[in-house]
Amino acid sequence: MKKASLMQRVAHTAFIVLIIVMLFLFFTTDLGLVDIHKTSIVVAVGVDVTEDGYDVTAQAAVPTPAQGGGTAAYTQVTGSGATVAEAVDDINAKTGFYPKLIFCNLVVLGESCAEHDLFTVLDYFYRNDYVPLTALVAMCRGAAEELLGQKPADGGMSSSAIQRAMSDELKNSAIASVINLKLLAQDAGSPSKTSFMPFIEFGRGASGGATTASSAGGSGKNSGGGGADKSGESAAEFTCKTTAAFSGGSFAGVLTEEQTFALNILRSDVRLAVVNTEFDGKDYTVGLKNNSGSADIAVEDGVPVLKLKYRALANVQSSESRPAAEGSANSHLVADGVLKAVADTIEQRMNSLVDFCTQNGCDLVGAERMLCQRHYDDYLSLSGRVLDSMRVEYDINIESVR
């Protein structure tokens, strides 16, 4: 009985202590919860280089409580500093928010970053333990602050529209050269010492009363989704059809759409690509599926030989020569002349990509990397001279869908 009574007293005392602790936490720290009005989740960051250092623009989704009646779905604010980290701290000082970079899934570099070492600009994002290495990275024409301040047609965040322009669907169609922070560093750290990222541009679509979000600067004011409409302003349309290339961390140039296509069919798993070509004075739009592109390197008599190979099945999607409705049961078959024209077009695009690499010293095709992996002794003697001394062979075979 005494033992049971002792256990009851201990349980009673422990219960009282637990109640006291819970009350203490409730009245001092709100159980560790953060006020929803002081919380924002950064989903995209833009970086611009200035004369005094860096401007960092953060686009954040701000939770709005139902009882608050607020209409702002996001906010955008710009901080300045001598380093990217200092600019981020400036954002904290201006907003009073608790930015959560762990949810940042897009890093946009302004065109001014091309004049500086790529990984000096991105250093903060690799050092910060809370920035996911799966975040997409891209460069844009003009200022990143201006790009993120544009309003897309759906009225949402510009970062969401940009990510749709960099979707896996466009990557698998050989249109956009999508890459994240992790893969970017892997490419730059390889023997080829090259990397690439999408180059974002925006234009104006049809006028639809879209809102242009103005970013916060020195005043520290925020812009939200509930801004005033500008009825005469047309919505922004984002495209990522070209590619920014870097060699040794230095900006090498921007690939054209055709060069970007060639890079993607060699570096990505392309499911369905579309090529426009001309045969016998007529324009053809040809769809390519079962795509298989690869690059290899060999050494013949001391000369590196880059071998570019491509295979695909083709079907005509549109033609000026003869509509499908007027054709026979075999109208889906592609004529040999059209197949050759498509193969020639792809070879020209590959050759244009190789020319860009040799002229700019930017090994996007991975010749140095492959030589190091497969012919190390030759790599030791040819390192740094592979692009200038190599010969290129093309093996392109496109067949009609049966």
C-alpha positions in Angstrom: 0.0 0.0 0.0 2.8 2.4 0.9 4.5 1.6 -2.5 1.3 2.4 -4.4 0.8 5.6 -2.4 4.4 6.7 -3.2 3.8 6.1 -6.9 0.7 8.1 -6.9 2.5 11.1 -5.2 5.3 10.9 -7.8 2.8 10.8 -10.7 0.9 13.7 -9.2 4.1 15.7 -8.8 5.2 14.9 -12.3 1.9 16.0 -13.7 2.0 19.3 -11.9 5.6 19.9 -13.1 4.5 19.1 -16.7 1.7 21.6 -16.5 4.0 24.3 -15.2 6.5 23.7 -18.0 3.8 23.8 -20.7 2.4 27.0 -19.3 5.9 28.5 -19.2 6.4 27.6 -22.9 3.0 28.9 -23.9 3.4 32.3 -22.4 7.1 32.9 -23.3 7.7 31.3 -26.8 4.3 30.3 -28.1 5.5 26.7 -28.0 8.3 27.6 -30.5 5.8 28.7 -33.2 6.6 31.7 -35.4 4.0 34.3 -36.0 2.6 33.7 -39.5 2.7 37.4 -40.3 6.5 37.3 -39.7 7.1 34.3 -41.8 8.0 34.0 -45.5 9.3 31.2 -47.7 11.8 32.3 -50.3 11.1 30.4 -53.5 13.5 32.3 -55.8 16.6 34.5 -55.6 18.0 36.9 -58.2 21.6 38.1 -58.1 22.9 41.2 -59.8 26.5 42.6 -59.6 26.8 46.3 -58.9 29.6 48.8 -58.5 29.4 48.5 -54.8 28.9 44.7 -54.6 25.7 42.7 -55.1 22.0 43.2 -55.2 20.1 40.2 -54.1 16.3 40.0 -54.9 14.2 37.5 -53.0 10.8 36.4 -54.1 8.9 34.9 -51.2 5.6 33.2 -50.7 3.9 34.7 -47.7 1.3 32.6 -45.9 -1.9 34.7 -45.4 -4.3 33.6 -42.6 -7.9 33.2 -43.6 -9.1 35.5 -40.9 -6.7 38.2 -42.0 -8.5 38.9 -45.2 -5.1 39.7 -46.9 -4.8 39.3 -50.7 -1.0 39.4 -51.1 0.3 35.9 -52.0 3.9 36.8 -52.4 6.4 39.6 -51.7 9.6 40.7 -53.4 12.4 42.6 -51.8 16.0 43.6 -52.8 19.0 43.9 -50.5 22.4 45.2 -51.2 25.8 44.4 -49.8 29.5 43.9 -50.5 28.9 40.1 -50.7 25.8 38.0 -51.5 25.6 37.0 -47.8 25.6 40.6 -46.7 22.9 41.4 -49.2 20.8 38.6 -47.8 21.2 40.0 -44.3 20.1 43.3 -45.7 16.9 41.7 -46.8 16.3 40.4 -43.3 16.9 43.9 -41.8 14.4 45.5 -44.3 11.6 43.0 -43.9 11.8 41.5 -40.4 10.9 38.2 -42.0 12.5 34.8 -41.4 13.5 33.8 -44.9 13.6 30.1 -45.4 16.1 29.4 -48.1 15.6 25.7 -47.7 12.6 26.1 -50.0 14.5 28.2 -52.6 14.2 26.3 -55.9 15.4 28.9 -58.4 18.6 31.0 -58.6 18.6 33.6 -61.4 21.8 35.5 -62.3 21.6 38.8 -64.0 23.6 39.6 -67.1 26.0 41.7 -65.0 27.2 38.4 -63.4 28.8 37.5 -66.8 31.7 39.9 -66.0 32.6 38.0 -62.8 33.7 34.5 -61.9 30.6 32.3 -61.8 31.4 30.4 -58.6 32.4 33.6 -56.8 28.9 34.8 -57.4 27.3 31.5 -56.4 29.7 30.9 -53.5 27.0 31.8 -50.9 24.6 29.2 -52.2 27.1 26.4 -52.0 28.3 27.4 -48.5 24.8 27.8 -47.0 23.7 24.5 -45.5 20.0 25.4 -46.0 20.1 26.0 -49.8 19.2 22.8 -51.6 21.6 21.8 -54.3 18.6 20.7 -56.4 17.7 24.4 -56.9 17.6 25.3 -60.6 20.1 28.0 -61.8 19.9 30.2 -64.8 21.1 33.5 -66.3 18.9 36.2 -67.7 19.1 39.1 -70.1 19.3 42.3 -68.2 18.8 42.5 -64.4 17.5 39.6 -62.4 15.6 42.1 -60.2 13.7 43.3 -63.3 13.0 39.7 -64.5 11.6 38.6 -61.1 9.5 41.8 -61.0 7.6 40.9 -64.1 4.0 39.6 -63.9 3.1 36.5 -65.9 -0.3 36.0 -67.6 -1.7 33.8 -64.8 -1.1 36.6 -62.3 1.1 34.4 -60.1 4.7 34.6 -59.2 7.2 35.1 -62.0 9.4 32.4 -60.5 6.7 29.8 -61.1 6.3 30.9 -64.8 10.1 30.8 -65.2 10.3 27.3 -63.8 7.6 26.2 -66.3 9.8 27.5 -69.1 12.6 25.3 -67.7 10.4 22.3 -67.1 11.5 18.7 -67.7 9.1 18.6 -70.6 11.1 21.3 -72.4 14.3 19.6 -71.4 13.1 16.3 -72.8 12.2 18.1 -76.0 15.7 19.4 -76.5 14.5 23.0 -76.1 15.8 24.1 -72.6 19.2 23.2 -71.1 18.0 22.7 -67.5 20.5 22.3 -64.7 20.7 22.6 -61.0 23.4 23.8 -58.6 24.8 20.3 -58.0 25.2 19.4 -61.7 26.6 22.8 -62.5 29.4 22.3 -60.0 30.0 18.7 -61.2 30.5 19.9 -64.8 32.8 22.8 -63.8 34.9 20.4 -61.6 35.4 17.9 -64.4 38.6 17.9 -66.6 36.5 19.9 -69.2 36.0 22.7 -66.7 32.9 23.9 -68.5 29.3 24.4 -67.4 26.1 25.8 -68.9 22.7 27.0 -67.8 19.5 28.3 -69.5 19.5 31.9 -70.7 16.2 33.5 -69.8 14.5 36.2 -71.9 11.1 37.7 -71.6 8.8 39.5 -74.0 5.3 40.9 -73.9 2.2 38.9 -74.8 -1.3 40.2 -75.5 -2.6 43.0 -73.3 -4.7 41.5 -70.6 -4.5 43.9 -67.7 -1.6 42.2 -66.0 0.1 43.5 -63.0 3.8 44.3 -62.9 5.3 43.6 -59.5 7.8 46.3 -58.4 10.6 45.0 -56.3 11.6 46.6 -53.0 14.8 48.6 -53.0 16.4 50.9 -50.5 13.0 51.8 -49.0 12.4 48.3 -47.9 8.8 48.2 -49.2 7.4 44.9 -50.4 5.4 44.1 -53.4 2.6 41.6 -53.3 0.2 39.8 -55.4 -2.5 42.3 -54.4 -0.9 45.3 -56.2 -2.7 47.7 -58.4 -3.6 46.6 -61.9 -2.2 48.4 -64.9 -4.8 47.8 -67.5 -2.6 48.8 -70.4 0.3 46.6 -69.4 0.7 43.3 -71.2 1.8 40.1 -69.4 5.4 38.9 -69.5 6.2 35.7 -71.4 9.4 33.8 -70.4 11.5 31.7 -72.7 14.7 29.6 -72.1 15.5 28.5 -75.7 19.2 29.6 -75.6 22.0 28.7 -73.2 24.7 30.6 -71.3 28.1 28.8 -71.4 31.0 29.1 -69.0 34.6 27.9 -69.2 36.7 27.8 -66.0 34.0 29.9 -64.3 34.3 32.6 -66.9 31.4 33.5 -69.3 32.1 32.2 -72.8 29.0 33.3 -74.6 25.3 32.4 -75.4 24.5 29.4 -77.5 21.9 29.9 -80.3 18.7 27.9 -80.3 20.2 25.5 -82.9 23.4 25.0 -80.8 21.3 24.5 -77.7 19.3 21.8 -79.5 22.6 20.0 -80.4 23.8 20.3 -76.8 20.6 18.8 -75.4 20.5 15.8 -77.7 24.0 15.0 -76.7 23.7 15.7 -73.0 20.1 15.0 -72.1 17.6 12.1 -72.4 15.4 13.6 -75.2 12.0 11.9 -75.7 10.5 13.9 -78.6 12.2 16.6 -80.6 11.0 18.7 -83.5 13.1 19.9 -86.4 12.2 22.2 -89.2 13.9 21.5 -92.5 13.6 22.2 -96.2 13.6 19.7 -99.0 12.9 20.3 -102.7 11.8 23.9 -102.0 9.2 22.8 -99.4 9.2 23.3 -95.6 8.8 20.3 -93.4 8.3 20.0 -89.6 9.6 16.6 -88.6 9.0 14.9 -85.2 11.9 12.8 -83.8 11.3 10.1 -81.2 13.4 7.2 -79.8 16.2 9.8 -79.7 19.7 8.5 -78.9 22.6 11.0 -79.0 26.1 10.3 -77.6 29.7 11.6 -77.8 32.8 9.5 -77.7 36.5 10.1 -78.3 39.3 8.0 -79.7 43.0 8.7 -80.4 44.3 7.8 -83.9 48.0 8.4 -84.6 48.2 10.8 -81.7 45.2 12.9 -82.9 42.0 13.0 -80.8 38.9 12.1 -82.8 35.6 13.2 -81.4 32.7 10.9 -82.6 29.2 12.3 -82.4 26.4 9.8 -82.9 22.7 10.3 -83.2 19.8 7.9 -83.9 16.1 8.7 -84.2 12.8 7.7 -85.8 11.0 10.4 -87.8 7.5 11.3 -88.8 6.3 14.4 -90.7 4.2 16.6 -88.4 3.5 19.3 -91.0 4.3 19.7 -94.7 3.7 22.2 -97.5 4.1 19.5 -100.2 1.1 17.3 -99.6 -1.5 17.3 -96.8 -1.9 14.0 -95.0 -5.6 13.9 -95.9 -4.7 13.8 -99.6 -2.2 11.0 -99.1 -2.3 7.2 -99.2 -2.3 4.8 -96.3 1.5 5.2 -96.2 1.4 9.0 -95.9 3.0 8.8 -92.5 6.2 7.4 -94.0 9.0 10.0 -94.5 10.6 10.2 -97.9 14.3 9.4 -98.1 15.1 12.9 -99.3 13.4 14.5 -96.3 15.2 12.1 -93.9 18.5 13.1 -95.4 17.6 16.8 -95.1 16.8 16.3 -91.4 20.1 14.5 -90.9 22.0 17.3 -92.6 20.2 19.9 -90.4 21.2 18.0 -87.2 24.8 17.6 -88.4 24.9 21.4 -89.2 23.7 22.1 -85.6 26.2 19.8 -84.1 29.0 21.3 -86.2 27.9 24.8 -85.1 28.1 23.6 -81.5 31.6 22.2 -82.0 32.7 25.5 -83.7 31.5 27.4 -80.7 33.5 25.2 -78.4 36.7 25.5 -80.4 36.4 29.3 -81.0 35.6 30.1 -77.3 37.8 27.4 -75.6 34.6 26.0 -74.0 34.5 22.2 -73.9 30.7 21.7 -73.8 31.0 18.4 -75.7 33.2 16.9 -72.9 36.2 16.0 -75.1 38.8 16.7 -72.3 36.6 14.7 -69.8 36.2 11.7 -72.0 39.9 11.7 -73.0 40.8 11.7 -69.3 38.5 8.8 -68.5 39.4 6.6 -71.5 42.8 7.5 -72.7 44.6 9.0 -69.7 48.1 8.8 -71.1 47.1 10.7 -74.2 45.2 13.2 -71.9 48.4 14.0 -70.0 50.1 14.9 -73.3 47.1 16.7 -74.9 45.5 18.4 -71.9 44.5 21.9 -72.8 44.9 21.4 -76.5 42.2 18.8 -77.3 39.7 21.2 -78.8 42.3 22.8 -81.1 43.8 19.5 -82.3 40.8 17.1 -82.5 39.0 15.9 -85.6 35.3 15.4 -85.6 33.3 12.5 -87.1 29.5 12.5 -87.4 27.4 9.3 -87.4 23.7 10.3 -87.9 21.0 7.9 -88.9 17.4 8.8 -89.0 14.7 6.3 -90.1 11.0 6.7 -90.9 8.5 5.5 -88.4 6.9 2.3 -89.7 
